[in-house]
Amino acid sequence: EVGCGLQHFSVSSIMAVKVVKPWFMHAVGLAVYFIAPPICRHFINTHPMQPVLLEEPEHDFDSATPADGISLLQVRYTVNPSIVDSPTDSSRIGATAVAVSQQKEHANVRPRVVSVPWQREEHASVHVTQKPSELNLRPNLGGDPDIVNFAIYVKNFFGMTITSNEFTVDVVVTLRWTDPRVSKMVPAGTTNVTISQAQAKEHLWMPDIVVANRAIGGQEQISAALEVCKDGTVFKTERLLLRLKQHFDVTAFPFDYQRPKIILSSATLMKEDLVMQAIADKAFTGAKPGLFGDREFWFLSHNTTVFEEVDGNLRKSRGKFQMTLERDWTRYLQTTILPEIFLILISFTVFWMPRAAPFAMPRVATNLISFLTLMTLSINVSRMLPADRAGMAWIELFADSMQMQ
């Protein structure tokens, strides 16, 4: 029995070994597969490789070539091509080039490459026109102020935005001044010449007239031209699309009169140096006929004036073009005034209703609905007016009186 037990144990052990040994070999193989590569990389990285240095050939100053001269030219030196062609001077250039290149390597500075015109090339001549200093100064410097005449013609009117205190117009601005220095610009045999604004900025003095009450980003130039006359008179005509800022008086709204204005002045010169004057010719100023035929306003009149304004150290001579417009109040009669009157009349009908109990609720509903509708109309009216207005407008007082009925 003991012998059979030992034999049984040995056979079981051998079978166990046969079963376990393949799994053990797989585990060892997986461990080697994952651990061996990092170990190899570690040993390889910890042993630095010696860089291979290329021996530089010794520079012999006597064996310099014209190619060495080119390397010298790449560090801002100028060399005559005829000198490089000679053998003797070629050695000197080569020696200097080697010295410069050695200094360049030690300083680790990247030189700027300069092209060398080894052959003479003919290029088209470029004329750079610089504005003479005297043309930057006004004609009457040291004397009386220069006079700039102006006129404004309204070509189109795009309405007013009362809530933001703005209005938009399309205008033609005409300026006129005298500068005897520009007479030489007129060709012989002619009395005047027309040039662009870009050319004028390079060849003549300009008064730098701008629209003073424009909104930020509210000026766009559509076209501009200058006419220079033989006698020294200069006309500047430009078309501008303007968005202008102005406070409007809405006390009598909607039976109000509005006076939109356009103010011109020099952006540079004070009133001691430049004075604005209106052009007397009526063809240059005014508004286009029939412009306000289908607008909210009726055109009544226009006028052009000049005034001086002093704000601290800012002393300006300004020109003003002003239109007088009357608002067409019939649209507000139909949309605001008559509806409020009708609501009041509807609310009064409760007095003719019987006092019986079944009519109690209709009486309350009629008055309440009329009151809420009047409040809604009053809110809509206040939104049509600027928020920074002083006091109350006529239409607001009318709406309040309707609500108190």
VENCORPE-V982725 format. One record per residue. N is the residue number from 1. RES is the residue in one letter. OMEGA is omega in whole degrees, -180 to 180 (999 if undefined). Layout:
# VENCORPE-V982725
n-><N | N>
res-><RES | RES>
omega-><OMEGA | OMEGA>
This chain:
# VENCORPE-V982725
n-><1 | 2 | 3 | 4 | 5 | 6 | 7 | 8 | 9 | 10 | 11 | 12 | 13 | 14 | 15 | 16 | 17 | 18 | 19 | 20 | 21 | 22 | 23 | 24 | 25 | 26 | 27 | 28 | 29 | 30 | 31 | 32 | 33 | 34 | 35 | 36 | 37 | 38 | 39 | 40 | 41 | 42 | 43 | 44 | 45 | 46 | 47 | 48 | 49 | 50 | 51 | 52 | 53 | 54 | 55 | 56 | 57 | 58 | 59 | 60 | 61 | 62 | 63 | 64 | 65 | 66 | 67 | 68 | 69 | 70 | 71 | 72 | 73 | 74 | 75 | 76 | 77 | 78 | 79 | 80 | 81 | 82 | 83 | 84 | 85 | 86 | 87 | 88 | 89 | 90 | 91 | 92 | 93 | 94 | 95 | 96 | 97 | 98 | 99 | 100 | 101 | 102 | 103 | 104 | 105 | 106 | 107 | 108 | 109 | 110 | 111 | 112 | 113 | 114 | 115 | 116 | 117 | 118 | 119 | 120 | 121 | 122 | 123 | 124 | 125 | 126 | 127 | 128 | 129 | 130 | 131 | 132 | 133 | 134 | 135 | 136 | 137 | 138 | 139 | 140 | 141 | 142 | 143 | 144 | 145 | 146 | 147 | 148 | 149 | 150 | 151 | 152 | 153 | 154 | 155 | 156 | 157 | 158 | 159 | 160 | 161 | 162 | 163 | 164 | 165 | 166 | 167 | 168 | 169 | 170 | 171 | 172 | 173 | 174 | 175 | 176 | 177 | 178 | 179 | 180 | 181 | 182 | 183 | 184 | 185 | 186 | 187 | 188 | 189 | 190 | 191 | 192 | 193 | 194 | 195 | 196 | 197 | 198 | 199 | 200 | 201 | 202 | 203 | 204 | 205 | 206 | 207 | 208 | 209 | 210 | 211 | 212 | 213 | 214 | 215 | 216 | 217 | 218 | 219 | 220 | 221 | 222 | 223 | 224 | 225 | 226 | 227 | 228 | 229 | 230 | 231 | 232 | 233 | 234 | 235 | 236 | 237 | 238 | 239 | 240 | 241 | 242 | 243 | 244 | 245 | 246 | 247 | 248 | 249 | 250 | 251 | 252 | 253 | 254 | 255 | 256 | 257 | 258 | 259 | 260 | 261 | 262 | 263 | 264 | 265 | 266 | 267 | 268 | 269 | 270 | 271 | 272 | 273 | 274 | 275 | 276 | 277 | 278 | 279 | 280 | 281 | 282 | 283 | 284 | 285 | 286 | 287 | 288 | 289 | 290 | 291 | 292 | 293 | 294 | 295 | 296 | 297 | 298 | 299 | 300 | 301 | 302 | 303 | 304 | 305 | 306 | 307 | 308 | 309 | 310 | 311 | 312 | 313 | 314 | 315 | 316 | 317 | 318 | 319 | 320 | 321 | 322 | 323 | 324 | 325 | 326 | 327 | 328 | 329 | 330 | 331 | 332 | 333 | 334 | 335 | 336 | 337 | 338 | 339 | 340 | 341 | 342 | 343 | 344 | 345 | 346 | 347 | 348 | 349 | 350 | 351 | 352 | 353 | 354 | 355 | 356 | 357 | 358 | 359 | 360 | 361 | 362 | 363 | 364 | 365 | 366 | 367 | 368 | 369 | 370 | 371 | 372 | 373 | 374 | 375 | 376 | 377 | 378 | 379 | 380 | 381 | 382 | 383 | 384 | 385 | 386 | 387 | 388 | 389 | 390 | 391 | 392 | 393 | 394 | 395 | 396 | 397 | 398 | 399 | 400 | 401 | 402 | 403 | 404 | 405>
res-><E | V | G | C | G | L | Q | H | F | S | V | S | S | I | M | A | V | K | V | V | K | P | W | F | M | H | A | V | G | L | A | V | Y | F | I | A | P | P | I | C | R | H | F | I | N | T | H | P | M | Q | P | V | L | L | E | E | P | E | H | D | F | D | S | A | T | P | A | D | G | I | S | L | L | Q | V | R | Y | T | V | N | P | S | I | V | D | S | P | T | D | S | S | R | I | G | A | T | A | V | A | V | S | Q | Q | K | E | H | A | N | V | R | P | R | V | V | S | V | P | W | Q | R | E | E | H | A | S | V | H | V | T | Q | K | P | S | E | L | N | L | R | P | N | L | G | G | D | P | D | I | V | N | F | A | I | Y | V | K | N | F | F | G | M | T | I | T | S | N | E | F | T | V | D | V | V | V | T | L | R | W | T | D | P | R | V | S | K | M | V | P | A | G | T | T | N | V | T | I | S | Q | A | Q | A | K | E | H | L | W | M | P | D | I | V | V | A | N | R | A | I | G | G | Q | E | Q | I | S | A | A | L | E | V | C | K | D | G | T | V | F | K | T | E | R | L | L | L | R | L | K | Q | H | F | D | V | T | A | F | P | F | D | Y | Q | R | P | K | I | I | L | S | S | A | T | L | M | K | E | D | L | V | M | Q | A | I | A | D | K | A | F | T | G | A | K | P | G | L | F | G | D | R | E | F | W | F | L | S | H | N | T | T | V | F | E | E | V | D | G | N | L | R | K | S | R | G | K | F | Q | M | T | L | E | R | D | W | T | R | Y | L | Q | T | T | I | L | P | E | I | F | L | I | L | I | S | F | T | V | F | W | M | P | R | A | A | P | F | A | M | P | R | V | A | T | N | L | I | S | F | L | T | L | M | T | L | S | I | N | V | S | R | M | L | P | A | D | R | A | G | M | A | W | I | E | L | F | A | D | S | M | Q | M | Q>
omega-><177 | 179 | 178 | 179 | 179 | 179 | 179 | 180 | -180 | 179 | 179 | 180 | 180 | 178 | 179 | 178 | 180 | -179 | -174 | -173 | 178 | 179 | 178 | 179 | 177 | -180 | 178 | 180 | 178 | 179 | 179 | -178 | -177 | -174 | -175 | -178 | 178 | -180 | 179 | 179 | 180 | -180 | 180 | -178 | -178 | 177 | -177 | 178 | 179 | 180 | 179 | -179 | 177 | 179 | 179 | 178 | 179 | -179 | 176 | -176 | -178 | -178 | 179 | -179 | 177 | 178 | 177 | 178 | 180 | 177 | 176 | -179 | -178 | 176 | 170 | 176 | 179 | -176 | 177 | -179 | -179 | 180 | -178 | -178 | -178 | -177 | -176 | -179 | 178 | 179 | 180 | -179 | 179 | 179 | 179 | 180 | 180 | -180 | 180 | 180 | 178 | 177 | -179 | -180 | -180 | -178 | -179 | -179 | 179 | -176 | 176 | -177 | 180 | 179 | -177 | 178 | 180 | 178 | -179 | 179 | 179 | 179 | 178 | -178 | 179 | -179 | 177 | -177 | 177 | -179 | 179 | -176 | -178 | 179 | 174 | -177 | -179 | -174 | -176 | -179 | -178 | -180 | -180 | 178 | 177 | -177 | 177 | 177 | -176 | 174 | -178 | 179 | -178 | -179 | 180 | -180 | -174 | 174 | -180 | 171 | -172 | -176 | -179 | 178 | -179 | 170 | -173 | -179 | 173 | -171 | 173 | -178 | 179 | 178 | 179 | 175 | -176 | 178 | -177 | -177 | -175 | -178 | -180 | 178 | -178 | 180 | 179 | 180 | 178 | -179 | 180 | 178 | -180 | -179 | 178 | 180 | 178 | 177 | -179 | 180 | -178 | -170 | -179 | 179 | 179 | -174 | 176 | 180 | -179 | 175 | -171 | -176 | 177 | 174 | 179 | -177 | -175 | 179 | 178 | -180 | 180 | 179 | 179 | 178 | 179 | 178 | -179 | -178 | -178 | -179 | 178 | 178 | -180 | 175 | 174 | -180 | 180 | 177 | -174 | 170 | -169 | 168 | -167 | 179 | 179 | 174 | -178 | 177 | -177 | -179 | -178 | -178 | 7 | 179 | -172 | 173 | 179 | -178 | 177 | -175 | 177 | -175 | 178 | 175 | 178 | 179 | -174 | -169 | 176 | -176 | 176 | -178 | -176 | 180 | 178 | 175 | -179 | 174 | -176 | -178 | -178 | 179 | -178 | -174 | 179 | -180 | -179 | -180 | -180 | -177 | -175 | -179 | -177 | -177 | 180 | -176 | 172 | -180 | -180 | -177 | 176 | 176 | -180 | -178 | 178 | 178 | 177 | -178 | -180 | 177 | -176 | 178 | 178 | -177 | -173 | 168 | -173 | 174 | -174 | 172 | -174 | 175 | 175 | -176 | 176 | -178 | 175 | -173 | -176 | 179 | 178 | 174 | -179 | -174 | -174 | -171 | -179 | 176 | 179 | 178 | 179 | 178 | 177 | 179 | 178 | 180 | 179 | -178 | 179 | -180 | 179 | 177 | 178 | -180 | 179 | -177 | 180 | -178 | -179 | -180 | 175 | 178 | 180 | -178 | -180 | 179 | -177 | 180 | 178 | -180 | 180 | 178 | 177 | 177 | 179 | 178 | 179 | 178 | 178 | 179 | -179 | 178 | 178 | -174 | 179 | -178 | -177 | -179 | 178 | 178 | -178 | 177 | -179 | -177 | 178 | 177 | 179 | 179 | 179 | 179 | 177 | -180 | -179 | 176 | 999>
